[in-house]
Structures are given as structure tokens and as C-alpha cells.
Amino acid sequence: MNIKPVGERVLIKPIKEKEVTSGGIYIPESAQKEKKEGNIVAVGTYEDGKELPVKKGDHIIYGGFQSDEMEMDGEKYLFIDFKDVLAIIEE
């Protein structure tokens, strides 16, 4: 995929919640909470052209209520504002 977010935006692939509990109970999609974690796929820049302090491949926790959803090759992606990135999970 060759997409470059414009401005202070980040393109992420959200991490899906597990559909089955550790005990083997199926959780219907309507009862699942959306996990606010994802992996960065592409990163924009500050208005002055400087790089944002995140990079492709970072595992992040994000917040906020506004995002623009995009589907490509059957996968869901989100454009979020950089200010909605709460933390980078270092593994």
C-alpha cells in the first residue's frame, strides 16, 4: 500500500478484539468493545514538514472519537489525528 497521510494524521490498522474467551465462549460482534490499539501503517508530517515522533510499524494506543475509516483488500484502516495517539507500546 502506498498511502501517505496529509498533515498531522496517522493511518493505522486497528487490532481486533478476540471473538472467543479463554474459556471457549463466543462473543458476538454486537457485544464486543472496540479495542483502541493498532499498528501504524503510514505517517504524515507537521505543517512545517518535520516528522511526527511515531513511525511505521509502531504499536500504539489511541483515543478520540473521530476517525475516518477506509477499507482496502478486505481490511479495515483508520485515519486518526496525531494528537489522538496516547502511547507507543514498546515490546
C-alpha positions as CSV (number, residue, x, y, z in Angstrom):
1,M,0.0,0.0,0.0
2,N,1.4,3.4,-0.9
3,I,-0.7,5.9,1.0
4,K,0.8,9.0,2.7
5,P,-1.4,10.8,5.2
6,V,-1.6,14.6,4.7
7,G,-0.8,16.8,7.7
8,E,-0.7,15.6,11.3
9,R,-2.5,12.4,10.6
10,V,-1.6,8.7,11.1
11,L,-3.0,5.7,9.2
12,I,-3.4,2.7,11.5
13,K,-4.7,-0.9,11.2
14,P,-6.8,-1.5,14.4
15,I,-6.2,-4.6,16.4
16,K,-9.4,-6.7,16.5
17,E,-10.7,-8.0,19.8
18,K,-10.7,-11.8,20.2
19,E,-14.1,-13.4,19.4
20,V,-13.7,-16.2,21.8
21,T,-12.9,-16.0,25.5
22,S,-10.1,-18.2,27.1
23,G,-12.9,-20.5,28.3
24,G,-14.2,-21.0,24.7
25,I,-17.3,-18.8,24.9
26,Y,-18.1,-17.0,21.6
27,I,-18.6,-13.2,22.0
28,P,-21.0,-11.8,19.4
29,E,-19.7,-8.7,17.5
30,S,-22.5,-6.6,18.9
31,A,-21.2,-7.2,22.4
32,Q,-17.5,-6.6,21.7
33,K,-15.9,-3.4,22.6
34,E,-13.6,-1.8,20.0
35,K,-10.0,-2.1,21.2
36,K,-8.2,1.2,21.0
37,E,-4.9,-0.4,19.9
38,G,-3.4,-0.6,16.4
39,N,-0.3,-0.7,14.3
40,I,0.8,2.3,12.3
41,V,0.8,1.8,8.6
42,A,1.7,5.4,7.4
43,V,2.6,8.7,9.0
44,G,2.1,12.3,7.9
45,T,4.2,15.3,8.9
46,Y,3.8,18.5,11.0
47,E,2.8,21.6,9.0
48,D,6.4,22.7,8.8
49,G,7.5,19.4,7.2
50,K,9.1,17.9,10.3
51,E,8.5,14.2,11.1
52,L,6.0,13.1,13.7
53,P,7.5,11.2,16.7
54,V,5.9,7.9,15.6
55,K,6.9,5.6,12.7
56,K,5.5,2.9,10.5
57,G,5.2,-0.4,12.5
58,D,4.7,1.3,15.9
59,H,2.1,-0.5,18.1
60,I,0.0,2.3,19.7
61,I,-2.9,3.0,22.0
62,Y,-5.2,5.7,20.6
63,G,-8.1,7.7,21.9
64,G,-10.6,10.2,20.5
65,F,-13.9,9.7,18.9
66,Q,-13.3,11.0,15.4
67,S,-11.6,8.9,12.8
68,D,-12.1,8.3,9.1
69,E,-12.4,4.6,8.2
70,M,-11.1,3.1,5.0
71,E,-11.3,-0.4,3.7
72,M,-8.7,-1.9,1.4
73,D,-8.3,-5.6,0.3
74,G,-11.0,-6.5,2.9
75,E,-9.0,-4.9,5.8
76,K,-10.2,-2.0,7.9
77,Y,-7.9,1.0,8.3
78,L,-8.4,4.3,10.2
79,F,-7.0,7.8,9.7
80,I,-6.6,9.4,13.1
81,D,-5.2,12.8,14.2
82,F,-1.7,12.5,15.7
83,K,-3.0,14.2,18.8
84,D,-5.2,11.1,19.4
85,V,-2.1,8.9,19.8
86,L,-1.9,8.3,23.5
87,A,1.1,5.9,23.8
88,I,3.5,3.7,22.0
89,I,3.7,0.1,23.3
90,E,7.3,-1.0,23.3
91,E,7.7,-4.7,23.0
